[in-house]
Amino acid sequence: EVAYGKSCTQSSTSAVNVGYHSASKAVDGDLNTFMHTDLDQSPYWIVDLGKTYQIKRIEIFNRKQGAIYTGRRLHDLDIIVGTSLNNTHLCTQYAGPAELGEHLVLGCQCDETARFVKLMLRGREYLHVAEVKVYTLYD
């Protein structure tokens, strides 16, 4: 797993409890914390893996806390990968909606070599996930 503790960014940060929902919460190893954007058009979260890896699978842990509808915000999700932020393409998609605490295991459509992994929702929505893990074939 190569995303743990890596540098990441997101389209915005929820105005509620600023700092508590920062991008780094999705790679802190704690399923009780979560990153959270504001209500954005195509909200996104990006992790920089620091170097290029051959991606095997991506696991996403949806947030555990909240009302049922908050868990279901995770839908129409694109997983985008690339060797740079200017050289990305679609890896896979998740239609959803997910449920609170759901654990998604997603594989790319073909072998992917990437340094950046981006989660992006299609449409106007909040994006919030507890953890994102990126597994590679080898280090």
C-alpha positions as CSV (number, residue, x, y, z in Angstrom):
1,E,0.0,0.0,0.0
2,V,1.7,3.2,-1.2
3,A,-0.7,6.1,-0.4
4,Y,-0.4,6.1,3.4
5,G,0.9,9.4,4.6
6,K,1.5,10.8,1.1
7,S,0.8,14.4,0.0
8,C,-2.7,15.0,-1.2
9,T,-5.1,17.8,-2.1
10,Q,-8.8,18.3,-2.6
11,S,-11.1,20.7,-4.5
12,S,-12.2,22.4,-1.3
13,T,-12.5,21.8,2.4
14,S,-15.7,21.7,4.3
15,A,-16.4,24.9,6.1
16,V,-17.6,22.9,9.1
17,N,-14.7,22.0,11.4
18,V,-12.0,23.3,9.0
19,G,-8.8,21.3,9.4
20,Y,-10.6,18.3,10.7
21,H,-11.7,17.3,7.2
22,S,-8.5,18.0,5.3
23,A,-7.2,15.9,2.3
24,S,-4.6,14.2,4.5
25,K,-7.4,12.5,6.6
26,A,-7.9,10.0,3.7
27,V,-4.4,8.7,4.0
28,D,-3.9,8.8,7.8
29,G,-4.7,5.1,8.4
30,D,-7.6,6.0,10.7
31,L,-11.1,4.8,9.5
32,N,-12.7,7.1,12.1
33,T,-11.5,10.3,10.3
34,F,-12.5,11.5,6.8
35,M,-11.7,14.1,4.2
36,H,-14.7,16.3,3.2
37,T,-15.1,18.9,0.5
38,D,-17.7,21.6,0.3
39,L,-20.6,21.3,-2.1
40,D,-18.7,21.5,-5.4
41,Q,-19.2,20.9,-9.1
42,S,-17.1,17.8,-9.7
43,P,-15.4,17.6,-6.3
44,Y,-12.1,15.8,-6.3
45,W,-9.3,14.4,-4.1
46,I,-5.8,13.7,-5.4
47,V,-2.9,11.8,-3.9
48,D,0.7,12.2,-5.1
49,L,2.4,8.8,-4.6
50,G,5.8,10.4,-4.9
51,K,7.0,8.2,-7.7
52,T,5.5,6.1,-10.4
53,Y,4.0,2.7,-9.5
54,Q,2.2,-0.1,-11.4
55,I,-1.3,0.1,-9.8
56,K,-2.9,-3.2,-8.8
57,R,-6.0,-2.0,-7.0
58,I,-7.5,1.0,-5.2
59,E,-9.6,0.5,-2.0
60,I,-11.9,3.2,-0.7
61,F,-13.5,3.2,2.7
62,N,-16.6,5.3,2.9
63,R,-17.1,7.4,6.0
64,K,-18.8,5.5,8.9
65,Q,-20.5,8.5,10.7
66,G,-23.6,10.4,9.6
67,A,-27.1,10.0,8.3
68,I,-27.8,7.3,5.7
69,Y,-27.9,9.9,2.9
70,T,-24.4,11.1,3.7
71,G,-23.0,7.6,2.9
72,R,-24.9,7.6,-0.3
73,R,-23.2,10.8,-1.5
74,L,-20.4,8.5,-2.8
75,H,-21.8,7.8,-6.3
76,D,-20.9,8.5,-10.0
77,L,-17.2,8.3,-9.0
78,D,-14.4,8.4,-11.5
79,I,-11.0,7.1,-10.5
80,I,-8.4,8.9,-12.7
81,V,-4.7,8.0,-12.7
82,G,-1.6,9.5,-14.4
83,T,2.1,10.0,-14.5
84,S,1.6,13.8,-14.0
85,L,-1.4,16.0,-13.3
86,N,-1.4,17.0,-16.9
87,N,-1.3,13.4,-18.2
88,T,-4.2,11.5,-16.7
89,H,-6.9,9.2,-17.9
90,L,-9.8,7.2,-16.5
91,C,-8.8,4.0,-14.6
92,T,-12.3,2.9,-13.5
93,Q,-15.7,4.1,-12.3
94,Y,-18.1,3.3,-9.5
95,A,-21.8,4.0,-10.0
96,G,-22.9,3.6,-6.4
97,P,-24.4,4.8,-4.3
98,A,-22.3,3.5,-1.4
99,E,-23.5,3.0,2.1
100,L,-22.0,4.3,5.3
101,G,-18.8,2.4,6.2
102,E,-18.8,0.5,2.8
103,H,-15.4,-0.8,1.6
104,L,-14.9,-0.6,-2.1
105,V,-12.3,-2.6,-3.9
106,L,-11.7,-1.3,-7.5
107,G,-9.3,-2.4,-10.2
108,C,-8.2,-0.4,-13.2
109,Q,-9.5,-1.5,-16.6
110,C,-6.0,-2.4,-17.6
111,D,-2.5,-2.3,-16.2
112,E,-1.8,1.3,-15.1
113,T,1.5,3.0,-14.3
114,A,0.8,6.1,-12.3
115,R,2.1,8.6,-9.7
116,F,-1.2,10.4,-9.2
117,V,-4.6,9.0,-8.2
118,K,-7.6,11.2,-8.4
119,L,-11.2,10.5,-7.1
120,M,-13.8,12.8,-8.7
121,L,-17.5,12.8,-8.5
122,R,-19.6,13.7,-11.5
123,G,-22.1,16.4,-10.8
124,R,-22.6,18.8,-7.9
125,E,-22.0,17.0,-4.6
126,Y,-19.9,16.7,-1.4
127,L,-17.0,14.2,-1.6
128,H,-16.0,12.6,1.7
129,V,-14.2,9.3,2.3
130,A,-12.5,7.9,5.4
131,E,-9.5,6.2,3.7
132,V,-8.0,5.6,0.2
133,K,-5.4,2.8,-0.2
134,V,-3.5,2.3,-3.4
135,Y,-1.9,-1.2,-3.9
136,T,0.9,-1.8,-6.3
137,L,2.4,-4.9,-7.9
138,Y,5.7,-4.2,-6.3
139,D,7.6,-1.3,-4.8
